[in-house]
Amino acid sequence: MKRKELGAAGEKLARNFLKKKGYRIRETNFRCREGEIDIVAERKDYLVFVEVRTKTSSGFGSPEESVTFAKKEKLIASALAYLNSHKNVPDNWRIDFVGIELDENSKATRIELIENAVS
């Protein structure tokens, strides 16, 4: 599976997973000058920006370990850009993380949600 296909498959799994957890998806793949946000959702009284990482092996670490300090900074900048460019959004916001591991048949073996993963 190519990297782009892997990412798309992971984001689809993440959307379904989040919906089951009570998240309402507002937008996917929000792009701005500062970067990209995989999923923008609402849950309770929060606007939630979600970073999704999908891996097929743990050879280079877990999905959680693949989020660098620089990526966290881009996520915060992208979230602020979203907030400045959209109206009618909740006052409270956070950045969550969904890590997904797939087996050789592209079936999810693990889906992990970390709320408020970036602060």
Backbone as XML, in Angstrom:
<?xml version="1.0"?>
<chain id="A" units="angstrom">
  <residue number="1" name="MET">
    <atom name="N" x="0.853" y="-1.176" z="0.000"/>
    <atom name="CA" x="0.000" y="0.000" z="0.000"/>
    <atom name="C" x="0.899" y="1.239" z="0.000"/>
  </residue>
  <residue number="2" name="LYS">
    <atom name="N" x="0.613" y="2.157" z="-0.886"/>
    <atom name="CA" x="1.397" y="3.383" z="-0.968"/>
    <atom name="C" x="1.076" y="4.298" z="0.210"/>
  </residue>
  <residue number="3" name="ARG">
    <atom name="N" x="1.989" y="5.215" z="0.473"/>
    <atom name="CA" x="1.856" y="6.098" z="1.634"/>
    <atom name="C" x="0.550" y="6.896" z="1.620"/>
  </residue>
  <residue number="4" name="LYS">
    <atom name="N" x="0.189" y="7.439" z="0.457"/>
    <atom name="CA" x="-1.039" y="8.233" z="0.356"/>
    <atom name="C" x="-2.276" y="7.362" z="0.592"/>
  </residue>
  <residue number="5" name="GLU">
    <atom name="N" x="-2.264" y="6.145" z="0.045"/>
    <atom name="CA" x="-3.381" y="5.213" z="0.257"/>
    <atom name="C" x="-3.475" y="4.804" z="1.724"/>
  </residue>
  <residue number="6" name="LEU">
    <atom name="N" x="-2.320" y="4.588" z="2.336"/>
    <atom name="CA" x="-2.283" y="4.225" z="3.750"/>
    <atom name="C" x="-2.898" y="5.336" z="4.594"/>
  </residue>
  <residue number="7" name="GLY">
    <atom name="N" x="-2.514" y="6.577" z="4.292"/>
    <atom name="CA" x="-3.057" y="7.721" z="5.023"/>
    <atom name="C" x="-4.559" y="7.853" z="4.848"/>
  </residue>
  <residue number="8" name="ALA">
    <atom name="N" x="-5.031" y="7.690" z="3.617"/>
    <atom name="CA" x="-6.475" y="7.793" z="3.347"/>
    <atom name="C" x="-7.247" y="6.688" z="4.063"/>
  </residue>
  <residue number="9" name="ALA">
    <atom name="N" x="-6.706" y="5.470" z="4.053"/>
    <atom name="CA" x="-7.365" y="4.356" z="4.736"/>
    <atom name="C" x="-7.417" y="4.608" z="6.242"/>
  </residue>
  <residue number="10" name="GLY">
    <atom name="N" x="-6.326" y="5.121" z="6.786"/>
    <atom name="CA" x="-6.280" y="5.417" z="8.213"/>
    <atom name="C" x="-7.259" y="6.503" z="8.604"/>
  </residue>
  <residue number="11" name="GLU">
    <atom name="N" x="-7.357" y="7.544" z="7.783"/>
    <atom name="CA" x="-8.279" y="8.644" z="8.086"/>
    <atom name="C" x="-9.731" y="8.177" z="8.030"/>
  </residue>
  <residue number="12" name="LYS">
    <atom name="N" x="-10.038" y="7.276" z="7.112"/>
    <atom name="CA" x="-11.406" y="6.741" z="7.041"/>
    <atom name="C" x="-11.715" y="5.922" z="8.300"/>
  </residue>
  <residue number="13" name="LEU">
    <atom name="N" x="-10.776" y="5.083" z="8.714"/>
    <atom name="CA" x="-10.963" y="4.310" z="9.947"/>
    <atom name="C" x="-11.118" y="5.248" z="11.146"/>
  </residue>
  <residue number="14" name="ALA">
    <atom name="N" x="-10.310" y="6.294" z="11.173"/>
    <atom name="CA" x="-10.369" y="7.251" z="12.286"/>
    <atom name="C" x="-11.713" y="7.967" z="12.322"/>
  </residue>
  <residue number="15" name="ARG">
    <atom name="N" x="-12.219" y="8.392" z="11.169"/>
    <atom name="CA" x="-13.529" y="9.071" z="11.128"/>
    <atom name="C" x="-14.617" y="8.162" z="11.696"/>
  </residue>
  <residue number="16" name="ASN">
    <atom name="N" x="-14.647" y="6.918" z="11.261"/>
    <atom name="CA" x="-15.661" y="5.980" z="11.756"/>
    <atom name="C" x="-15.511" y="5.739" z="13.253"/>
  </residue>
  <residue number="17" name="PHE">
    <atom name="N" x="-14.282" y="5.598" z="13.704"/>
    <atom name="CA" x="-13.986" y="5.396" z="15.117"/>
    <atom name="C" x="-14.457" y="6.590" z="15.943"/>
  </residue>
  <residue number="18" name="LEU">
    <atom name="N" x="-14.137" y="7.797" z="15.478"/>
    <atom name="CA" x="-14.525" y="9.009" z="16.200"/>
    <atom name="C" x="-16.039" y="9.193" z="16.235"/>
  </residue>
  <residue number="19" name="LYS">
    <atom name="N" x="-16.716" y="8.898" z="15.125"/>
    <atom name="CA" x="-18.185" y="9.005" z="15.102"/>
    <atom name="C" x="-18.804" y="8.105" z="16.165"/>
  </residue>
  <residue number="20" name="LYS">
    <atom name="N" x="-18.261" y="6.887" z="16.310"/>
    <atom name="CA" x="-18.771" y="5.962" z="17.324"/>
    <atom name="C" x="-18.520" y="6.485" z="18.743"/>
  </residue>
  <residue number="21" name="LYS">
    <atom name="N" x="-17.518" y="7.323" z="18.898"/>
    <atom name="CA" x="-17.190" y="7.905" z="20.200"/>
    <atom name="C" x="-17.943" y="9.212" z="20.454"/>
  </residue>
  <residue number="22" name="GLY">
    <atom name="N" x="-18.817" y="9.611" z="19.529"/>
    <atom name="CA" x="-19.626" y="10.803" z="19.745"/>
    <atom name="C" x="-19.100" y="12.078" z="19.126"/>
  </residue>
  <residue number="23" name="TYR">
    <atom name="N" x="-18.084" y="11.978" z="18.290"/>
    <atom name="CA" x="-17.557" y="13.154" z="17.587"/>
    <atom name="C" x="-18.428" y="13.426" z="16.357"/>
  </residue>
  <residue number="24" name="ARG">
    <atom name="N" x="-18.637" y="14.710" z="16.066"/>
    <atom name="CA" x="-19.337" y="15.100" z="14.844"/>
    <atom name="C" x="-18.293" y="15.710" z="13.916"/>
  </residue>
  <residue number="25" name="ILE">
    <atom name="N" x="-18.088" y="15.081" z="12.778"/>
    <atom name="CA" x="-17.070" y="15.520" z="11.831"/>
    <atom name="C" x="-17.554" y="16.779" z="11.120"/>
  </residue>
  <residue number="26" name="ARG">
    <atom name="N" x="-16.759" y="17.841" z="11.191"/>
    <atom name="CA" x="-17.062" y="19.102" z="10.509"/>
    <atom name="C" x="-16.389" y="19.172" z="9.148"/>
  </residue>
  <residue number="27" name="GLU">
    <atom name="N" x="-15.151" y="18.703" z="9.093"/>
    <atom name="CA" x="-14.336" y="18.892" z="7.892"/>
    <atom name="C" x="-13.164" y="17.914" z="7.938"/>
  </residue>
  <residue number="28" name="THR">
    <atom name="N" x="-12.668" y="17.541" z="6.757"/>
    <atom name="CA" x="-11.469" y="16.716" z="6.686"/>
    <atom name="C" x="-10.443" y="17.399" z="5.792"/>
  </residue>
  <residue number="29" name="ASN">
    <atom name="N" x="-9.194" y="17.132" z="6.084"/>
    <atom name="CA" x="-8.068" y="17.641" z="5.299"/>
    <atom name="C" x="-8.109" y="19.148" z="5.104"/>
  </residue>
  <residue number="30" name="PHE">
    <atom name="N" x="-8.270" y="19.864" z="6.204"/>
    <atom name="CA" x="-8.212" y="21.330" z="6.158"/>
    <atom name="C" x="-6.764" y="21.738" z="5.897"/>
  </residue>
  <residue number="31" name="ARG">
    <atom name="N" x="-6.568" y="22.489" z="4.824"/>
    <atom name="CA" x="-5.221" y="22.947" z="4.471"/>
    <atom name="C" x="-5.137" y="24.458" z="4.576"/>
  </residue>
  <residue number="32" name="CYS">
    <atom name="N" x="-4.003" y="24.916" z="5.062"/>
    <atom name="CA" x="-3.725" y="26.343" z="5.154"/>
    <atom name="C" x="-2.220" y="26.531" z="4.981"/>
  </residue>
  <residue number="33" name="ARG">
    <atom name="N" x="-1.799" y="27.763" z="4.999"/>
    <atom name="CA" x="-0.381" y="28.061" z="4.819"/>
    <atom name="C" x="0.477" y="27.375" z="5.886"/>
  </residue>
  <residue number="34" name="GLU">
    <atom name="N" x="-0.067" y="27.236" z="7.076"/>
    <atom name="CA" x="0.680" y="26.680" z="8.207"/>
    <atom name="C" x="0.801" y="25.156" z="8.165"/>
  </residue>
  <residue number="35" name="GLY">
    <atom name="N" x="-0.100" y="24.485" z="7.460"/>
    <atom name="CA" x="-0.062" y="23.023" z="7.408"/>
    <atom name="C" x="-1.420" y="22.431" z="7.101"/>
  </residue>
  <residue number="36" name="GLU">
    <atom name="N" x="-1.649" y="21.226" z="7.601"/>
    <atom name="CA" x="-2.901" y="20.513" z="7.352"/>
    <atom name="C" x="-3.403" y="19.875" z="8.634"/>
  </residue>
  <residue number="37" name="ILE">
    <atom name="N" x="-4.724" y="19.845" z="8.755"/>
    <atom name="CA" x="-5.374" y="19.140" z="9.861"/>
    <atom name="C" x="-6.198" y="18.027" z="9.238"/>
  </residue>
  <residue number="38" name="ASP">
    <atom name="N" x="-5.955" y="16.798" z="9.682"/>
    <atom name="CA" x="-6.617" y="15.642" z="9.084"/>
    <atom name="C" x="-8.128" y="15.682" z="9.279"/>
  </residue>
  <residue number="39" name="ILE">
    <atom name="N" x="-8.564" y="15.913" z="10.511"/>
    <atom name="CA" x="-9.998" y="15.918" z="10.815"/>
    <atom name="C" x="-10.300" y="17.067" z="11.771"/>
  </residue>
  <residue number="40" name="VAL">
    <atom name="N" x="-11.352" y="17.806" z="11.450"/>
    <atom name="CA" x="-11.874" y="18.834" z="12.360"/>
    <atom name="C" x="-13.253" y="18.338" z="12.786"/>
  </residue>
  <residue number="41" name="ALA">
    <atom name="N" x="-13.447" y="18.228" z="14.085"/>
    <atom name="CA" x="-14.697" y="17.663" z="14.597"/>
    <atom name="C" x="-15.174" y="18.460" z="15.806"/>
  </residue>
  <residue number="42" name="GLU">
    <atom name="N" x="-16.381" y="18.127" z="16.253"/>
    <atom name="CA" x="-16.907" y="18.679" z="17.492"/>
    <atom name="C" x="-17.275" y="17.534" z="18.405"/>
  </residue>
  <residue number="43" name="ARG">
    <atom name="N" x="-17.000" y="17.729" z="19.683"/>
    <atom name="CA" x="-17.424" y="16.766" z="20.698"/>
    <atom name="C" x="-17.777" y="17.546" z="21.947"/>
  </residue>
  <residue number="44" name="LYS">
    <atom name="N" x="-19.004" y="17.380" z="22.356"/>
    <atom name="CA" x="-19.558" y="18.149" z="23.471"/>
    <atom name="C" x="-19.374" y="19.628" z="23.163"/>
  </residue>
  <residue number="45" name="ASP">
    <atom name="N" x="-18.705" y="20.390" z="24.022"/>
    <atom name="CA" x="-18.565" y="21.823" z="23.756"/>
    <atom name="C" x="-17.162" y="22.170" z="23.260"/>
  </residue>
  <residue number="46" name="TYR">
    <atom name="N" x="-16.492" y="21.209" z="22.619"/>
    <atom name="CA" x="-15.139" y="21.422" z="22.114"/>
    <atom name="C" x="-15.074" y="21.300" z="20.591"/>
  </residue>
  <residue number="47" name="LEU">
    <atom name="N" x="-14.268" y="22.156" z="20.004"/>
    <atom name="CA" x="-13.836" y="21.975" z="18.627"/>
    <atom name="C" x="-12.560" y="21.154" z="18.724"/>
  </residue>
  <residue number="48" name="VAL">
    <atom name="N" x="-12.501" y="20.049" z="18.001"/>
    <atom name="CA" x="-11.384" y="19.125" z="18.144"/>
    <atom name="C" x="-10.661" y="18.974" z="16.812"/>
  </residue>
  <residue number="49" name="PHE">
    <atom name="N" x="-9.372" y="19.252" z="16.842"/>
    <atom name="CA" x="-8.507" y="19.055" z="15.686"/>
    <atom name="C" x="-7.817" y="17.711" z="15.888"/>
  </residue>
  <residue number="50" name="VAL">
    <atom name="N" x="-7.911" y="16.835" z="14.890"/>
    <atom name="CA" x="-7.419" y="15.471" z="15.065"/>
    <atom name="C" x="-6.303" y="15.169" z="14.069"/>
  </residue>
  <residue number="51" name="GLU">
    <atom name="N" x="-5.178" y="14.744" z="14.597"/>
    <atom name="CA" x="-4.066" y="14.258" z="13.787"/>
    <atom name="C" x="-4.155" y="12.741" z="13.756"/>
  </residue>
  <residue number="52" name="VAL">
    <atom name="N" x="-4.090" y="12.175" z="12.555"/>
    <atom name="CA" x="-4.195" y="10.725" z="12.382"/>
    <atom name="C" x="-2.855" y="10.207" z="11.867"/>
  </residue>
  <residue number="53" name="ARG">
    <atom name="N" x="-2.340" y="9.185" z="12.498"/>
    <atom name="CA" x="-1.118" y="8.531" z="12.034"/>
    <atom name="C" x="-1.394" y="7.042" z="11.894"/>
  </residue>
  <residue number="54" name="THR">
    <atom name="N" x="-1.063" y="6.501" z="10.737"/>
    <atom name="CA" x="-1.321" y="5.101" z="10.438"/>
    <atom name="C" x="-0.005" y="4.415" z="10.092"/>
  </residue>
  <residue number="55" name="LYS">
    <atom name="N" x="0.214" y="3.256" z="10.675"/>
    <atom name="CA" x="1.447" y="2.504" z="10.416"/>
    <atom name="C" x="1.100" y="1.052" z="10.148"/>
  </residue>
  <residue number="56" name="THR">
    <atom name="N" x="1.946" y="0.400" z="9.346"/>
    <atom name="CA" x="1.761" y="-1.022" z="9.060"/>
    <atom name="C" x="2.765" y="-1.890" z="9.803"/>
  </residue>
  <residue number="57" name="SER">
    <atom name="N" x="3.772" y="-1.254" z="10.400"/>
    <atom name="CA" x="4.726" y="-2.010" z="11.207"/>
    <atom name="C" x="5.276" y="-1.080" z="12.279"/>
  </residue>
  <residue number="58" name="SER">
    <atom name="N" x="5.861" y="-1.678" z="13.288"/>
    <atom name="CA" x="6.440" y="-0.868" z="14.362"/>
    <atom name="C" x="7.948" y="-0.737" z="14.188"/>
  </residue>
  <residue number="59" name="GLY">
    <atom name="N" x="8.432" y="-1.005" z="12.979"/>
    <atom name="CA" x="9.862" y="-0.945" z="12.701"/>
    <atom name="C" x="10.483" y="0.404" z="13.011"/>
  </residue>
  <residue number="60" name="PHE">
    <atom name="N" x="9.736" y="1.472" z="12.842"/>
    <atom name="CA" x="10.247" y="2.807" z="13.130"/>
    <atom name="C" x="9.475" y="3.453" z="14.272"/>
  </residue>
  <residue number="61" name="GLY">
    <atom name="N" x="8.941" y="2.641" z="15.159"/>
    <atom name="CA" x="8.205" y="3.150" z="16.310"/>
    <atom name="C" x="6.708" y="3.124" z="16.090"/>
  </residue>
  <residue number="62" name="SER">
    <atom name="N" x="5.997" y="3.502" z="17.125"/>
    <atom name="CA" x="4.530" y="3.498" z="17.091"/>
    <atom name="C" x="4.024" y="4.737" z="16.369"/>
  </residue>
  <residue number="63" name="PRO">
    <atom name="N" x="2.738" y="4.744" z="15.998"/>
    <atom name="CA" x="2.175" y="5.957" z="15.386"/>
    <atom name="C" x="2.333" y="7.177" z="16.297"/>
  </residue>
  <residue number="64" name="GLU">
    <atom name="N" x="2.170" y="6.977" z="17.592"/>
    <atom name="CA" x="2.287" y="8.083" z="18.538"/>
    <atom name="C" x="3.687" y="8.695" z="18.514"/>
  </residue>
  <residue number="65" name="GLU">
    <atom name="N" x="4.687" y="7.856" z="18.373"/>
    <atom name="CA" x="6.072" y="8.327" z="18.388"/>
    <atom name="C" x="6.454" y="9.098" z="17.125"/>
  </residue>
  <residue number="66" name="SER">
    <atom name="N" x="5.619" y="8.998" z="16.088"/>
    <atom name="CA" x="5.959" y="9.648" z="14.817"/>
    <atom name="C" x="5.589" y="11.127" z="14.773"/>
  </residue>
  <residue number="67" name="VAL">
    <atom name="N" x="4.926" y="11.618" z="15.809"/>
    <atom name="CA" x="4.563" y="13.042" z="15.847"/>
    <atom name="C" x="5.696" y="13.819" z="16.515"/>
  </residue>
  <residue number="68" name="THR">
    <atom name="N" x="6.404" y="14.570" z="15.711"/>
    <atom name="CA" x="7.563" y="15.313" z="16.196"/>
    <atom name="C" x="7.149" y="16.638" z="16.833"/>
  </residue>
  <residue number="69" name="PHE">
    <atom name="N" x="8.105" y="17.272" z="17.491"/>
    <atom name="CA" x="7.867" y="18.591" z="18.062"/>
    <atom name="C" x="7.470" y="19.572" z="16.964"/>
  </residue>
  <residue number="70" name="ALA">
    <atom name="N" x="8.169" y="19.522" z="15.815"/>
    <atom name="CA" x="7.857" y="20.423" z="14.696"/>
    <atom name="C" x="6.427" y="20.196" z="14.194"/>
  </residue>
  <residue number="71" name="LYS">
    <atom name="N" x="5.985" y="18.930" z="14.145"/>
    <atom name="CA" x="4.614" y="18.642" z="13.707"/>
    <atom name="C" x="3.616" y="19.199" z="14.706"/>
  </residue>
  <residue number="72" name="LYS">
    <atom name="N" x="3.908" y="19.089" z="15.991"/>
    <atom name="CA" x="3.017" y="19.638" z="17.017"/>
    <atom name="C" x="2.879" y="21.147" z="16.845"/>
  </residue>
  <residue number="73" name="GLU">
    <atom name="N" x="3.992" y="21.822" z="16.569"/>
    <atom name="CA" x="3.959" y="23.270" z="16.349"/>
    <atom name="C" x="3.097" y="23.615" z="15.134"/>
  </residue>
  <residue number="74" name="LYS">
    <atom name="N" x="3.219" y="22.824" z="14.058"/>
    <atom name="CA" x="2.405" y="23.055" z="12.852"/>
    <atom name="C" x="0.921" y="22.818" z="13.143"/>
  </residue>
  <residue number="75" name="LEU">
    <atom name="N" x="0.625" y="21.817" z="13.948"/>
    <atom name="CA" x="-0.765" y="21.545" z="14.306"/>
    <atom name="C" x="-1.381" y="22.716" z="15.063"/>
  </residue>
  <residue number="76" name="ILE">
    <atom name="N" x="-0.638" y="23.262" z="16.000"/>
    <atom name="CA" x="-1.144" y="24.400" z="16.769"/>
    <atom name="C" x="-1.361" y="25.596" z="15.844"/>
  </residue>
  <residue number="77" name="ALA">
    <atom name="N" x="-0.392" y="25.877" z="14.981"/>
    <atom name="CA" x="-0.513" y="27.004" z="14.043"/>
    <atom name="C" x="-1.688" y="26.795" z="13.090"/>
  </residue>
  <residue number="78" name="SER">
    <atom name="N" x="-1.876" y="25.561" z="12.618"/>
    <atom name="CA" x="-2.988" y="25.262" z="11.714"/>
    <atom name="C" x="-4.331" y="25.394" z="12.429"/>
  </residue>
  <residue number="79" name="ALA">
    <atom name="N" x="-4.389" y="24.959" z="13.688"/>
    <atom name="CA" x="-5.625" y="25.088" z="14.479"/>
    <atom name="C" x="-5.984" y="26.561" z="14.657"/>
  </residue>
  <residue number="80" name="LEU">
    <atom name="N" x="-4.986" y="27.383" z="14.957"/>
    <atom name="CA" x="-5.242" y="28.822" z="15.116"/>
    <atom name="C" x="-5.691" y="29.452" z="13.805"/>
  </residue>
  <residue number="81" name="ALA">
    <atom name="N" x="-5.125" y="29.011" z="12.690"/>
    <atom name="CA" x="-5.551" y="29.513" z="11.380"/>
    <atom name="C" x="-7.009" y="29.129" z="11.114"/>
  </residue>
  <residue number="82" name="TYR">
    <atom name="N" x="-7.382" y="27.910" z="11.482"/>
    <atom name="CA" x="-8.764" y="27.469" z="11.315"/>
    <atom name="C" x="-9.698" y="28.348" z="12.142"/>
  </residue>
  <residue number="83" name="LEU">
    <atom name="N" x="-9.338" y="28.548" z="13.399"/>
    <atom name="CA" x="-10.176" y="29.356" z="14.289"/>
    <atom name="C" x="-10.339" y="30.780" z="13.767"/>
  </residue>
  <residue number="84" name="ASN">
    <atom name="N" x="-9.293" y="31.343" z="13.195"/>
    <atom name="CA" x="-9.345" y="32.714" z="12.671"/>
    <atom name="C" x="-10.114" y="32.825" z="11.358"/>
  </residue>
  <residue number="85" name="SER">
    <atom name="N" x="-10.292" y="31.717" z="10.659"/>
    <atom name="CA" x="-10.942" y="31.772" z="9.347"/>
    <atom name="C" x="-12.364" y="31.207" z="9.347"/>
  </residue>
  <residue number="86" name="HIS">
    <atom name="N" x="-12.847" y="30.731" z="10.483"/>
    <atom name="CA" x="-14.188" y="30.143" z="10.554"/>
    <atom name="C" x="-15.009" y="30.820" z="11.653"/>
  </residue>
  <residue number="87" name="LYS">
    <atom name="N" x="-16.287" y="30.967" z="11.360"/>
    <atom name="CA" x="-17.220" y="31.524" z="12.338"/>
    <atom name="C" x="-18.047" y="30.401" z="12.936"/>
  </residue>
  <residue number="88" name="ASN">
    <atom name="N" x="-18.748" y="30.724" z="14.003"/>
    <atom name="CA" x="-19.638" y="29.770" z="14.668"/>
    <atom name="C" x="-18.921" y="28.493" z="15.098"/>
  </residue>
  <residue number="89" name="VAL">
    <atom name="N" x="-17.781" y="28.663" z="15.749"/>
    <atom name="CA" x="-17.063" y="27.510" z="16.294"/>
    <atom name="C" x="-17.082" y="27.602" z="17.819"/>
  </residue>
  <residue number="90" name="PRO">
    <atom name="N" x="-17.043" y="26.470" z="18.498"/>
    <atom name="CA" x="-17.019" y="26.505" z="19.967"/>
    <atom name="C" x="-15.814" y="27.295" z="20.484"/>
  </residue>
  <residue number="91" name="ASP">
    <atom name="N" x="-15.961" y="27.903" z="21.648"/>
    <atom name="CA" x="-14.865" y="28.658" z="22.256"/>
    <atom name="C" x="-13.722" y="27.741" z="22.696"/>
  </residue>
  <residue number="92" name="ASN">
    <atom name="N" x="-14.079" y="26.564" z="23.171"/>
    <atom name="CA" x="-13.076" y="25.618" z="23.652"/>
    <atom name="C" x="-12.567" y="24.768" z="22.489"/>
  </residue>
  <residue number="93" name="TRP">
    <atom name="N" x="-11.270" y="24.512" z="22.490"/>
    <atom name="CA" x="-10.710" y="23.652" z="21.448"/>
    <atom name="C" x="-9.519" y="22.873" z="21.998"/>
  </residue>
  <residue number="94" name="ARG">
    <atom name="N" x="-9.213" y="21.790" z="21.308"/>
    <atom name="CA" x="-8.077" y="20.956" z="21.689"/>
    <atom name="C" x="-7.600" y="20.180" z="20.462"/>
  </residue>
  <residue number="95" name="ILE">
    <atom name="N" x="-6.453" y="19.558" z="20.607"/>
    <atom name="CA" x="-5.898" y="18.726" z="19.543"/>
    <atom name="C" x="-5.808" y="17.298" z="20.060"/>
  </residue>
  <residue number="96" name="ASP">
    <atom name="N" x="-6.498" y="16.390" z="19.386"/>
    <atom name="CA" x="-6.470" y="14.974" z="19.733"/>
    <atom name="C" x="-5.613" y="14.223" z="18.714"/>
  </residue>
  <residue number="97" name="PHE">
    <atom name="N" x="-5.275" y="13.014" z="19.055"/>
    <atom name="CA" x="-4.452" y="12.172" z="18.195"/>
    <atom name="C" x="-5.098" y="10.797" z="18.075"/>
  </residue>
  <residue number="98" name="VAL">
    <atom name="N" x="-5.126" y="10.257" z="16.854"/>
    <atom name="CA" x="-5.575" y="8.884" z="16.646"/>
    <atom name="C" x="-4.430" y="8.125" z="15.988"/>
  </residue>
  <residue number="99" name="GLY">
    <atom name="N" x="-3.947" y="7.106" z="16.673"/>
    <atom name="CA" x="-2.906" y="6.229" z="16.139"/>
    <atom name="C" x="-3.528" y="4.924" z="15.698"/>
  </residue>
  <residue number="100" name="ILE">
    <atom name="N" x="-3.188" y="4.497" z="14.488"/>
    <atom name="CA" x="-3.769" y="3.280" z="13.920"/>
    <atom name="C" x="-2.653" y="2.359" z="13.450"/>
  </residue>
  <residue number="101" name="GLU">
    <atom name="N" x="-2.755" y="1.097" z="13.802"/>
    <atom name="CA" x="-1.836" y="0.090" z="13.296"/>
    <atom name="C" x="-2.642" y="-0.904" z="12.467"/>
  </residue>
  <residue number="102" name="LEU">
    <atom name="N" x="-2.119" y="-1.208" z="11.271"/>
    <atom name="CA" x="-2.773" y="-2.129" z="10.350"/>
    <atom name="C" x="-1.926" y="-3.383" z="10.178"/>
  </residue>
  <residue number="103" name="ASP">
    <atom name="N" x="-2.594" y="-4.523" z="9.939"/>
    <atom name="CA" x="-1.858" y="-5.746" z="9.635"/>
    <atom name="C" x="-1.579" y="-5.816" z="8.133"/>
  </residue>
  <residue number="104" name="GLU">
    <atom name="N" x="-1.012" y="-6.918" z="7.690"/>
    <atom name="CA" x="-0.642" y="-7.066" z="6.277"/>
    <atom name="C" x="-1.840" y="-7.088" z="5.334"/>
  </residue>
  <residue number="105" name="ASN">
    <atom name="N" x="-3.052" y="-7.295" z="5.878"/>
    <atom name="CA" x="-4.277" y="-7.281" z="5.069"/>
    <atom name="C" x="-5.021" y="-5.957" z="5.184"/>
  </residue>
  <residue number="106" name="SER">
    <atom name="N" x="-4.360" y="-4.951" z="5.722"/>
    <atom name="CA" x="-4.929" y="-3.608" z="5.910"/>
    <atom name="C" x="-6.102" y="-3.585" z="6.878"/>
  </residue>
  <residue number="107" name="LYS">
    <atom name="N" x="-6.116" y="-4.518" z="7.797"/>
    <atom name="CA" x="-7.129" y="-4.540" z="8.858"/>
    <atom name="C" x="-6.535" y="-3.899" z="10.106"/>
  </residue>
  <residue number="108" name="ALA">
    <atom name="N" x="-7.340" y="-3.096" z="10.776"/>
    <atom name="CA" x="-6.864" y="-2.413" z="11.978"/>
    <atom name="C" x="-6.622" y="-3.416" z="13.102"/>
  </residue>
  <residue number="109" name="THR">
    <atom name="N" x="-5.413" y="-3.393" z="13.640"/>
    <atom name="CA" x="-5.107" y="-4.233" z="14.797"/>
    <atom name="C" x="-5.146" y="-3.401" z="16.081"/>
  </residue>
  <residue number="110" name="ARG">
    <atom name="N" x="-5.047" y="-2.069" z="15.915"/>
    <atom name="CA" x="-5.101" y="-1.187" z="17.081"/>
    <atom name="C" x="-5.513" y="0.201" z="16.624"/>
  </residue>
  <residue number="111" name="ILE">
    <atom name="N" x="-6.466" y="0.791" z="17.349"/>
    <atom name="CA" x="-6.837" y="2.194" z="17.144"/>
    <atom name="C" x="-6.824" y="2.836" z="18.521"/>
  </residue>
  <residue number="112" name="GLU">
    <atom name="N" x="-5.988" y="3.841" z="18.676"/>
    <atom name="CA" x="-5.802" y="4.485" z="19.969"/>
    <atom name="C" x="-6.140" y="5.977" z="19.853"/>
  </residue>
  <residue number="113" name="LEU">
    <atom name="N" x="-6.971" y="6.457" z="20.751"/>
    <atom name="CA" x="-7.324" y="7.875" z="20.803"/>
    <atom name="C" x="-6.645" y="8.499" z="22.025"/>
  </residue>
  <residue number="114" name="ILE">
    <atom name="N" x="-5.930" y="9.595" z="21.777"/>
    <atom name="CA" x="-5.350" y="10.365" z="22.868"/>
    <atom name="C" x="-5.961" y="11.753" z="22.807"/>
  </residue>
  <residue number="115" name="GLU">
    <atom name="N" x="-6.784" y="12.068" z="23.809"/>
    <atom name="CA" x="-7.416" y="13.386" z="23.853"/>
    <atom name="C" x="-6.422" y="14.408" z="24.381"/>
  </residue>
  <residue number="116" name="ASN">
    <atom name="N" x="-6.534" y="15.623" z="23.853"/>
    <atom name="CA" x="-5.678" y="16.726" z="24.291"/>
    <atom name="C" x="-4.192" y="16.341" z="24.213"/>
  </residue>
  <residue number="117" name="ALA">
    <atom name="N" x="-3.822" y="15.753" z="23.088"/>
    <atom name="CA" x="-2.478" y="15.215" z="22.901"/>
    <atom name="C" x="-1.423" y="16.292" z="22.714"/>
  </residue>
  <residue number="118" name="VAL">
    <atom name="N" x="-1.837" y="17.457" z="22.240"/>
    <atom name="CA" x="-0.902" y="18.557" z="21.987"/>
    <atom name="C" x="-1.399" y="19.769" z="22.746"/>
  </residue>
  <residue number="119" name="SER">
    <atom name="N" x="-0.503" y="20.347" z="23.548"/>
    <atom name="CA" x="-0.922" y="21.547" z="24.283"/>
    <atom name="C" x="0.145" y="22.620" z="24.200"/>
  </residue>
</chain>
